Amino acid sequence: MSSNKKNWIKVKTEVAYENPWIKVEHHDVINPSGGEGIYGQVNFKNIATGIIPLDKDGFTWLIGQHRFPLDEYSWEIPEGGCPFTEDVLVAAKRELQEEAGILAKKWTMISKIHTSNSVCNEVGFIFLAEDLEFTEAKPEETEDLQVKKVHIKDAIKMVMENKITDSISVAGLLKVGVLKKLF
């Protein structure tokens, strides 16, 4: 769909902060109505991956961990970062094994998601992993994870009751619910 609306114009950009995971930019801008303004943008240095492992009986695995920015405990699907130089599916397979100790023979990319496109450029890819095998989990040293096996319908119920609030998890679980005709 095309429109005659004006876009944002970047007048000046400065890097306000940078670390190995993000770069924060401050932009002096002209907004779409022609006014001068500022805009802050977070640029992620990895692609987000999310995986919903699903066994033949309808069970999935959730990962529980404390999330520093929220200072809250969070239940999520297995997730991780993928360097821009790596294949997203390879990264997703690695994350599923690291966090949950699960390998899968069948992989389907079910969703591309922009996690918060008003302030960041993060893109995520969500996969459905099926035909599962189990091995040892190998979480990173910074991760203190709890792994919980739940029925996919219960995981979706957790989304509906706001017990799962992570955007990638919410989008992925609801998408699986639609694809598998669970509601």
PyMOL commands that set and color helices and strands:
alter all, ss='L'
color gray80, all
select helices_A, chain A and resi 88-100+152-160+167-179
alter helices_A, ss='H'
color red, helices_A
select strands_A, chain A and resi 9-18+22-30+36-44+46-53+59-67+72-76+79-83+102-114+123-134+146-151
alter strands_A, ss='S'
color yellow, strands_A
deselect
rebuild
show_as cartoon
